[in-house]
């Protein structure tokens, strides 16, 4: 691998030509984030001596305003390990880009940084450790859509629930316009308002993503009322569920959560995607209701790591000690 330099770019107008295979590291996602309040994208580009981009990594700085000190909370987020156009020297490129975005997170005074959705559990293990990140076991789930009809993977109990909800008039469909997208984003904010780690972006980001054609937002409706919804991102022949929410307590008898997941599986299958990945099934604890719910649709669990770095060194060391087993 020839010598490369890594450059950080914070404006879409300055992005050089690059091959984007992974939506989470694409110029399309960068532009959507750039136009959304509360999110600041940064693209780490690895450029060789000929001026060609051989790898790039999209990092996001999320900002949330709070009523209590410190009043402004920032944290960094990266989905996956980046996009590469070369097969050799990826570990070296990965280390250089992680160093660059970590420095960016520190300059932005981020409370912590998080890398998730790494393709393989052990990918970048040594490089993350060298950069001061701590591995925390995490659970991911994916459903195969190419070898068997999704309906056949459901239990009889789940099939009965879905059939009853559909008979009552519940349906799942893509958002028709920006007003429905805004209503769906409002549902997400209400659903996650008490979950401190789950940040819901501004509604403008969801609208920008839908217009790009690389994502869609499905809503679950009953008598023209939105009772659930989810965001699907499409990349490299697969669909990824980024967010999901439902009014499961108010409309319990219509099973809005189950209908939303089923609608996502059916939509991904009908549009020819090989797998549907649920990006956040949570910590692999013994009793995880959300994980058990997702697995009831016939998916397969996968053990992965999420990598965290806390800005306060002594807290980061304590987290590393706690999870070093």
PESUL-V395755 format. One record per residue. RES is the residue in one small letter. SS is DSSP state (H for helix, E for strand, L for the rest). PHI is phi in whole degrees, -180 to 180 (none if undefined). OMEGA is omega as a letter, one per 30 degrees, with the letter a starting at -180 (none if undefined). Layout:
res=RES ss=SS phi=PHI omega=OMEGA
res=RES ss=SS phi=PHI omega=OMEGA
//
This chain:
res=x ss=L phi=none omega=l
res=x ss=L phi=-66 omega=l
res=x ss=L phi=-63 omega=l
res=x ss=E phi=-126 omega=l
res=x ss=E phi=-122 omega=a
res=x ss=E phi=-106 omega=a
res=x ss=E phi=-119 omega=l
res=x ss=E phi=-95 omega=a
res=x ss=E phi=-124 omega=a
res=x ss=L phi=-115 omega=l
res=x ss=L phi=-127 omega=a
res=x ss=H phi=-64 omega=l
res=x ss=H phi=-66 omega=a
res=x ss=H phi=-100 omega=a
res=x ss=L phi=-68 omega=l
res=x ss=L phi=-80 omega=l
res=x ss=L phi=-61 omega=a
res=x ss=L phi=-152 omega=l
res=x ss=L phi=-87 omega=a
res=x ss=L phi=-114 omega=l
res=x ss=L phi=-101 omega=a
res=x ss=L phi=-104 omega=a
res=x ss=H phi=-59 omega=a
res=x ss=H phi=-66 omega=l
res=x ss=H phi=-129 omega=a
res=x ss=L phi=-98 omega=l
res=x ss=H phi=-67 omega=l
res=x ss=H phi=-63 omega=l
res=x ss=H phi=-67 omega=l
res=x ss=H phi=-57 omega=a
res=x ss=H phi=-66 omega=l
res=x ss=H phi=-64 omega=l
res=x ss=H phi=-66 omega=a
res=x ss=H phi=-62 omega=a
res=x ss=L phi=-90 omega=a
res=x ss=L phi=-111 omega=l
res=x ss=L phi=-62 omega=l
res=x ss=L phi=89 omega=l
res=x ss=E phi=-129 omega=l
res=x ss=E phi=-126 omega=a
res=x ss=E phi=-84 omega=l
res=x ss=E phi=-146 omega=a
res=x ss=E phi=-105 omega=l
res=x ss=E phi=-88 omega=a
res=x ss=E phi=-114 omega=l
res=x ss=E phi=-95 omega=a
res=x ss=E phi=-117 omega=l
res=x ss=E phi=-83 omega=a
res=x ss=L phi=-67 omega=l
res=x ss=L phi=-89 omega=a
res=x ss=L phi=84 omega=a
res=x ss=L phi=-95 omega=l
res=x ss=E phi=-78 omega=a
res=x ss=E phi=-99 omega=l
res=x ss=E phi=-164 omega=l
res=x ss=E phi=-152 omega=a
res=x ss=E phi=-139 omega=a
res=x ss=E phi=-95 omega=l
res=x ss=E phi=-112 omega=a
res=x ss=E phi=-127 omega=l
res=x ss=E phi=-105 omega=l
res=x ss=E phi=-94 omega=a
res=x ss=E phi=-127 omega=l
res=x ss=E phi=-128 omega=l
res=x ss=E phi=-87 omega=a
res=x ss=L phi=-126 omega=l
res=x ss=L phi=-84 omega=a
res=x ss=L phi=-115 omega=l
res=x ss=L phi=-55 omega=g
res=x ss=L phi=-86 omega=l
res=x ss=L phi=73 omega=l
res=x ss=E phi=-133 omega=a
res=x ss=E phi=-115 omega=l
res=x ss=E phi=-124 omega=l
res=x ss=E phi=-151 omega=a
res=x ss=E phi=-100 omega=a
res=x ss=E phi=-144 omega=l
res=x ss=E phi=-133 omega=l
res=x ss=E phi=-101 omega=l
res=x ss=L phi=86 omega=a
res=x ss=L phi=-104 omega=l
res=x ss=L phi=105 omega=a
res=x ss=E phi=-120 omega=a
res=x ss=E phi=-129 omega=l
res=x ss=L phi=-110 omega=l
res=x ss=L phi=-124 omega=a
res=x ss=L phi=-98 omega=a
res=x ss=L phi=-100 omega=l
res=x ss=L phi=76 omega=a
res=x ss=H phi=-65 omega=a
res=x ss=H phi=-63 omega=l
res=x ss=H phi=-65 omega=l
res=x ss=H phi=-63 omega=l
res=x ss=H phi=-60 omega=a
res=x ss=H phi=-61 omega=a
res=x ss=H phi=-64 omega=a
res=x ss=H phi=-72 omega=l
res=x ss=H phi=-63 omega=l
res=x ss=H phi=-58 omega=a
res=x ss=H phi=-67 omega=a
res=x ss=H phi=-72 omega=l
res=x ss=H phi=-64 omega=l
res=x ss=H phi=-62 omega=l
res=x ss=H phi=-63 omega=l
res=x ss=H phi=-61 omega=l
res=x ss=H phi=-67 omega=l
res=x ss=H phi=-65 omega=l
res=x ss=L phi=-83 omega=l
res=x ss=L phi=58 omega=l
res=x ss=L phi=-76 omega=l
res=x ss=L phi=-64 omega=l
res=x ss=E phi=-154 omega=l
res=x ss=E phi=-124 omega=a
res=x ss=E phi=-138 omega=l
res=x ss=E phi=-111 omega=a
res=x ss=E phi=-137 omega=l
res=x ss=L phi=59 omega=l
res=x ss=L phi=-70 omega=a
res=x ss=L phi=-63 omega=l
res=x ss=L phi=-125 omega=a
res=x ss=L phi=-55 omega=a
res=x ss=L phi=-97 omega=l
res=x ss=L phi=-62 omega=l
res=x ss=L phi=70 omega=a
res=x ss=H phi=-56 omega=a
res=x ss=H phi=-65 omega=a
res=x ss=H phi=-66 omega=l
res=x ss=H phi=-62 omega=a
res=x ss=H phi=-61 omega=l
res=x ss=H phi=-64 omega=a
res=x ss=L phi=-89 omega=l
res=x ss=L phi=87 omega=l
res=x ss=L phi=-89 omega=a
res=x ss=E phi=-112 omega=l
res=x ss=E phi=-84 omega=l
res=x ss=E phi=-121 omega=a
res=x ss=E phi=-58 omega=a
res=x ss=E phi=-140 omega=a
res=x ss=E phi=-115 omega=l
res=x ss=E phi=-126 omega=a
res=x ss=E phi=-133 omega=l
res=x ss=E phi=-136 omega=l
res=x ss=E phi=-109 omega=l
res=x ss=E phi=-80 omega=a
res=x ss=L phi=-115 omega=a
res=x ss=L phi=-101 omega=a
res=x ss=L phi=-98 omega=a
res=x ss=L phi=-157 omega=l
res=x ss=L phi=-60 omega=a
res=x ss=H phi=-55 omega=a
res=x ss=H phi=-61 omega=a
res=x ss=H phi=-71 omega=l
res=x ss=H phi=-84 omega=a
res=x ss=L phi=-79 omega=l
res=x ss=L phi=-72 omega=l
res=x ss=H phi=-60 omega=l
res=x ss=H phi=-64 omega=l
res=x ss=H phi=-69 omega=l
res=x ss=H phi=-61 omega=l
res=x ss=H phi=-66 omega=l
res=x ss=H phi=-62 omega=a
res=x ss=H phi=-66 omega=l
res=x ss=H phi=-62 omega=l
res=x ss=H phi=-67 omega=l
res=x ss=H phi=-65 omega=l
res=x ss=H phi=-65 omega=l
res=x ss=H phi=-65 omega=l
res=x ss=L phi=-80 omega=l
res=x ss=L phi=106 omega=l
res=x ss=L phi=-80 omega=l
res=x ss=E phi=-139 omega=l
res=x ss=E phi=-123 omega=a
res=x ss=E phi=-153 omega=l
res=x ss=E phi=-67 omega=l
res=x ss=L phi=-60 omega=a
res=x ss=L phi=-86 omega=a
res=x ss=L phi=-157 omega=a
res=x ss=H phi=-65 omega=a
res=x ss=H phi=-67 omega=l
res=x ss=H phi=-70 omega=l
res=x ss=H phi=-63 omega=l
res=x ss=H phi=-64 omega=l
res=x ss=H phi=-65 omega=l
res=x ss=H phi=-65 omega=l
res=x ss=H phi=-63 omega=l
res=x ss=H phi=-65 omega=l
res=x ss=H phi=-62 omega=l
res=x ss=H phi=-60 omega=a
res=x ss=H phi=-63 omega=l
res=x ss=H phi=-65 omega=a
res=x ss=H phi=-67 omega=a
res=x ss=H phi=-104 omega=a
res=x ss=L phi=-63 omega=a
res=x ss=L phi=-100 omega=l
res=x ss=L phi=-103 omega=a
res=x ss=L phi=-64 omega=a
res=x ss=L phi=-83 omega=a
res=x ss=L phi=-94 omega=a
res=x ss=L phi=-101 omega=l
res=x ss=L phi=-101 omega=a
res=x ss=L phi=-65 omega=l
res=x ss=L phi=-64 omega=a
res=x ss=H phi=-59 omega=a
res=x ss=H phi=-62 omega=l
res=x ss=H phi=-65 omega=l
res=x ss=H phi=-64 omega=l
res=x ss=H phi=-66 omega=l
res=x ss=H phi=-63 omega=a
res=x ss=H phi=-64 omega=a
res=x ss=H phi=-64 omega=a
res=x ss=H phi=-69 omega=a
res=x ss=H phi=-71 omega=a
res=x ss=L phi=85 omega=l
res=x ss=L phi=-97 omega=a
res=x ss=E phi=-153 omega=l
res=x ss=E phi=-144 omega=l
res=x ss=E phi=-116 omega=l
res=x ss=E phi=-98 omega=l
res=x ss=E phi=-120 omega=l
res=x ss=E phi=-100 omega=a
res=x ss=E phi=-123 omega=l
res=x ss=E phi=-139 omega=a
res=x ss=L phi=53 omega=l
res=x ss=L phi=67 omega=l
res=x ss=E phi=-104 omega=l
res=x ss=E phi=-80 omega=a
res=x ss=E phi=-116 omega=l
res=x ss=E phi=-176 omega=l
res=x ss=E phi=179 omega=l
res=x ss=E phi=-156 omega=l
res=x ss=E phi=-113 omega=l
res=x ss=E phi=-112 omega=l
res=x ss=E phi=-110 omega=a
res=x ss=E phi=-112 omega=a
res=x ss=E phi=-157 omega=l
res=x ss=L phi=54 omega=l
res=x ss=L phi=81 omega=a
res=x ss=E phi=-125 omega=l
res=x ss=E phi=-110 omega=a
res=x ss=E phi=-127 omega=l
res=x ss=E phi=-85 omega=a
res=x ss=E phi=-89 omega=l
res=x ss=E phi=-136 omega=l
res=x ss=E phi=-151 omega=l
res=x ss=E phi=-152 omega=l
res=x ss=E phi=-158 omega=l
res=x ss=L phi=-95 omega=a
res=x ss=L phi=-70 omega=l
res=x ss=L phi=-83 omega=a
res=x ss=L phi=-68 omega=a
res=x ss=L phi=-116 omega=a
res=x ss=H phi=-58 omega=a
res=x ss=H phi=-70 omega=l
res=x ss=H phi=-99 omega=l
res=x ss=L phi=49 omega=a
res=x ss=H phi=-63 omega=l
res=x ss=H phi=-66 omega=l
res=x ss=H phi=-64 omega=l
res=x ss=H phi=-66 omega=l
res=x ss=H phi=-66 omega=l
res=x ss=H phi=-65 omega=l
res=x ss=H phi=-63 omega=l
res=x ss=H phi=-62 omega=l
res=x ss=H phi=-67 omega=l
res=x ss=H phi=-63 omega=a
res=x ss=H phi=-67 omega=l
res=x ss=H phi=-63 omega=a
res=x ss=H phi=-64 omega=l
res=x ss=H phi=-68 omega=a
res=x ss=H phi=-66 omega=a
res=x ss=L phi=-98 omega=l
res=x ss=L phi=82 omega=l
res=x ss=L phi=-84 omega=a
res=x ss=L phi=-76 omega=a
res=x ss=E phi=-143 omega=l
res=x ss=E phi=-117 omega=a
res=x ss=E phi=-101 omega=l
res=x ss=E phi=-96 omega=a
res=x ss=L phi=-74 omega=a
res=x ss=L phi=-141 omega=l
res=x ss=L phi=-95 omega=l
res=x ss=L phi=90 omega=l
res=x ss=L phi=-66 omega=a
res=x ss=L phi=-79 omega=l
res=x ss=L phi=-80 omega=a
res=x ss=L phi=-61 omega=a
res=x ss=L phi=-113 omega=l
res=x ss=L phi=-124 omega=a
res=x ss=H phi=-57 omega=a
res=x ss=H phi=-65 omega=l
res=x ss=H phi=-62 omega=l
res=x ss=H phi=-64 omega=l
res=x ss=H phi=-65 omega=l
res=x ss=H phi=-64 omega=a
res=x ss=H phi=-67 omega=a
res=x ss=L phi=-69 omega=l
res=x ss=L phi=-96 omega=l
res=x ss=L phi=90 omega=a
res=x ss=L phi=-83 omega=l
res=x ss=E phi=-118 omega=l
res=x ss=E phi=-81 omega=l
res=x ss=E phi=-133 omega=l
res=x ss=E phi=-83 omega=l
res=x ss=E phi=-133 omega=l
res=x ss=E phi=-114 omega=l
res=x ss=E phi=-111 omega=a
res=x ss=E phi=-109 omega=a
res=x ss=E phi=-123 omega=l
res=x ss=E phi=-139 omega=l
res=x ss=E phi=-90 omega=a
res=x ss=L phi=-62 omega=l
res=x ss=L phi=-79 omega=a
res=x ss=H phi=-56 omega=a
res=x ss=H phi=-69 omega=l
res=x ss=H phi=-70 omega=l
res=x ss=H phi=-62 omega=l
res=x ss=H phi=-66 omega=a
res=x ss=H phi=-68 omega=l
res=x ss=H phi=-63 omega=l
res=x ss=H phi=-62 omega=l
res=x ss=H phi=-64 omega=a
res=x ss=H phi=-66 omega=a
res=x ss=H phi=-97 omega=a
res=x ss=L phi=-87 omega=l
res=x ss=L phi=-136 omega=none
//
